[in-house]
Amino acid sequence: METYFNYFTEIEEQFRKCRSEPVLLSPLDWALVESWKEQGFPLEAVLAGIERSFEKFKTGKRSYRKVNTLAYCSQEVFRAVEESRAMIAQSGATPAGTKEAAKTAEEAPFSTDEISRFLARCAEAVEGAGKHAREEGKQVLADELAETATTLNALSTRAQPAGDLEETERVLTALDEKLNASLQRGTPVEVLAHLREEVDRGLATFRRKMPASEVDLLERRFLKNRLLEHHKIPRLSLFYM
């Protein structure tokens, strides 16, 4: 589980280090990192791709003064990932990080109490969104949110060893996907259209430079995040504790 958290924090740190100035990653940037994680991009390859991007930026013709988004690094990240996969295929080696997947309780980044409190907060937020949906006459959405909140409450009170974070995260991932489907069905069309416009604007500059599969995944991830923000529901992932 530690590898999961390091994936996000090390990418953020690499971007800041290469940029040589403090910068806050945008929601679109975080969605891009999540899409890389979902596609199984090795961390070392992503870090190498970010570094290459800044090296090219420093030596090439610059149409702008600073790199302010991770999307700028997307092409080099994709190339580094392809190279990494080709090397692994040729050597038959196991990707780095596989052995770190199983961690003991002593190495767990969170305590059982911290996890329970986080899950209870998530349940409370989902319950609040469900009440709001019911007040607006969206009964189906309200019922589905209530069901998700019940599952989260049950999960928060269950005795969970702090070292078994992988299993907890798998359950949360399943709930997160189910919640996303509920929100997409229950959110007004005009709101969905507005949120899609946001990601289109954010990707406009880099759309032609990114593989179509990555653009599609990023669009879906960003829309998912914005839907949660719209309904004031936190991400159902231990990374966001």
PEHULIN-V6856 format. One record per backbone hydrogen bond with DSSP energy under -0.5 kcal/mol. NH is the residue of the N-H (numbers start at 1). CO is the residue of the C=O. Records with the same first field share a line. If there is no record, write none. Layout:
# PEHULIN-V6856
NH = CO ; CO
This chain:
# PEHULIN-V6856
5 = 1
6 = 2
7 = 3
8 = 4
9 = 5
10 = 6
11 = 7
12 = 8
13 = 9
14 = 10
15 = 11
16 = 12
17 = 13
18 = 14
19 = 15
20 = 16
21 = 16
25 = 23
30 = 26
31 = 27
32 = 28
33 = 29
34 = 30
35 = 31
36 = 32
37 = 33
38 = 34
39 = 35
40 = 37
41 = 36
46 = 42
47 = 43
48 = 44
49 = 45
50 = 46
51 = 47
52 = 48
53 = 49
54 = 50
55 = 51
56 = 52
57 = 53
58 = 54
59 = 55
60 = 56
63 = 61
68 = 66
72 = 69
73 = 70
74 = 71
77 = 73
78 = 74
79 = 75
80 = 76
81 = 77
82 = 78
83 = 79
84 = 80
85 = 81
86 = 82
87 = 83
88 = 84
89 = 85
90 = 86
91 = 87
92 = 88
93 = 88
98 = 95
101 = 98
102 = 99
103 = 101
107 = 104
108 = 105
115 = 111
116 = 112
117 = 113
118 = 114
119 = 115
120 = 116
121 = 117
122 = 118
123 = 119
124 = 120
125 = 121
126 = 122
127 = 123
128 = 124
129 = 125
130 = 126
131 = 127
132 = 128
133 = 129
134 = 130
135 = 131
136 = 132
137 = 134
138 = 133
139 = 137
142 = 138
143 = 139
144 = 140
145 = 141
146 = 142
147 = 143
148 = 144
149 = 145
150 = 146
151 = 147
152 = 148
153 = 149
154 = 150
155 = 151
156 = 152
157 = 153
158 = 154
160 = 158
164 = 161
165 = 163
168 = 164
169 = 165
170 = 166
171 = 167
172 = 168
173 = 169
174 = 170
175 = 171
176 = 172
177 = 173
178 = 174
179 = 175
180 = 176
181 = 177
182 = 178
183 = 179
184 = 180
185 = 181
186 = 182
187 = 183
191 = 188
192 = 188
193 = 189
194 = 190
195 = 191
196 = 192
197 = 193
198 = 194
199 = 195
200 = 196
201 = 197
202 = 198
203 = 199
204 = 200
206 = 203
207 = 203
209 = 206
210 = 206 ; 207
215 = 211
216 = 212
217 = 213
218 = 214
219 = 215
220 = 216
221 = 217
222 = 218
223 = 219
224 = 220
225 = 221
226 = 222
227 = 223
228 = 224
229 = 225
230 = 226
231 = 227
232 = 229
233 = 228
237 = 235
240 = 237
241 = 238
